[in-house]
Amino acid sequence: MAGYLFRTTAGILLAGLLALPAGAAEESAYTPAQLALFDTPHLKNISEPGTLLYDFRHSAKAGEGFEDQVELTVTKIRPDGRKDLSFRYLSGDRQKAYPALEGFRGNPLIMLFLQHDVDEMERTVGGASSYYRNRIRFAFRDKVAVEPTTIDHGGQNLAATRITLRPFVDDPNGRHFQRFVNKWYEFLLVPQVPGGIYRIRSVVPAEDNDGTRIETSVTFRASAS
């Protein structure tokens, strides 16, 4: 059952970001968060090729915020239901190039967002993005919470699963990136939304606990044929 999100022949550069535990043989080896995010066929509710449109927003207490768009295009649907995908992640000078993928059931937007997030951490505070990736991956075992909730989308009240993650709390190397040690991530999964993901965001609280220092989010807007 494991690994819907990582089954591809594209040699995906993101596959190691949040891979399920190597050598685990039983479903019980995975946490509920891992199963919900990385072993669920989020794309099963898409029956025709088309594009999922997401609003990208970045705000900062000090510095310039911006808004942009992320596009996930289903280019082909295979007989077994797997999808071939291409991406447009941001635009202009901010655009990130990610490879097209083949044969997916899960929604790789999760990986794209987190890859972009750790790249930005590396750019702004230094360190290695691989270190941040590993902290995030390990946090899905013991620094994560999963709870049912609801969201309002288009006037509808939809059942959702909310997953929150705090990967850098108590990090022994946190002194090197102190402003991020309380950073947390939120994933809102909604099966009724095309692609299964309603919103992903990362939040850096202000150091004086007065609001938010940095917030980045990707939120589902619409699907287009």
HUDAMO-V791530 format. One record per residue. N is the residue number from 0. D_LAST is the distance of its C-alpha to the last C-alpha in whole Angstrom. Layout:
BEGIN
((N D_LAST) (N D_LAST))
END
This chain:
BEGIN
((0 30) (1 30) (2 28) (3 24) (4 23) (5 25) (6 25) (7 24) (8 26) (9 24) (10 28) (11 26) (12 28) (13 27) (14 28) (15 31) (16 30) (17 30) (18 31) (19 33) (20 37) (21 38) (22 40) (23 39) (24 39) (25 39) (26 36) (27 39) (28 39) (29 35) (30 35) (31 33) (32 31) (33 31) (34 29) (35 27) (36 25) (37 26) (38 26) (39 24) (40 21) (41 18) (42 15) (43 16) (44 14) (45 11) (46 11) (47 8) (48 7) (49 4) (50 6) (51 9) (52 11) (53 15) (54 17) (55 20) (56 24) (57 27) (58 30) (59 34) (60 37) (61 39) (62 37) (63 33) (64 30) (65 27) (66 23) (67 20) (68 17) (69 16) (70 12) (71 12) (72 9) (73 10) (74 11) (75 12) (76 13) (77 17) (78 19) (79 21) (80 18) (81 18) (82 15) (83 15) (84 14) (85 14) (86 15) (87 16) (88 18) (89 20) (90 20) (91 24) (92 27) (93 25) (94 23) (95 23) (96 23) (97 22) (98 21) (99 18) (100 19) (101 19) (102 20) (103 19) (104 19) (105 20) (106 18) (107 19) (108 19) (109 22) (110 24) (111 22) (112 23) (113 27) (114 27) (115 26) (116 29) (117 32) (118 31) (119 32) (120 35) (121 36) (122 36) (123 37) (124 40) (125 41) (126 41) (127 39) (128 35) (129 36) (130 39) (131 36) (132 34) (133 37) (134 38) (135 34) (136 34) (137 38) (138 37) (139 35) (140 38) (141 40) (142 39) (143 36) (144 35) (145 33) (146 33) (147 31) (148 30) (149 27) (150 25) (151 24) (152 20) (153 19) (154 22) (155 22) (156 25) (157 23) (158 25) (159 25) (160 27) (161 28) (162 30) (163 32) (164 34) (165 37) (166 37) (167 40) (168 42) (169 46) (170 45) (171 48) (172 47) (173 45) (174 48) (175 46) (176 43) (177 44) (178 42) (179 39) (180 41) (181 40) (182 36) (183 34) (184 31) (185 28) (186 26) (187 24) (188 22) (189 21) (190 20) (191 18) (192 15) (193 12) (194 14) (195 17) (196 18) (197 19) (198 21) (199 23) (200 26) (201 29) (202 32) (203 36) (204 38) (205 41) (206 44) (207 46) (208 44) (209 43) (210 39) (211 37) (212 37) (213 34) (214 30) (215 27) (216 24) (217 20) (218 19) (219 15) (220 14) (221 10) (222 7) (223 4) (224 0))
END
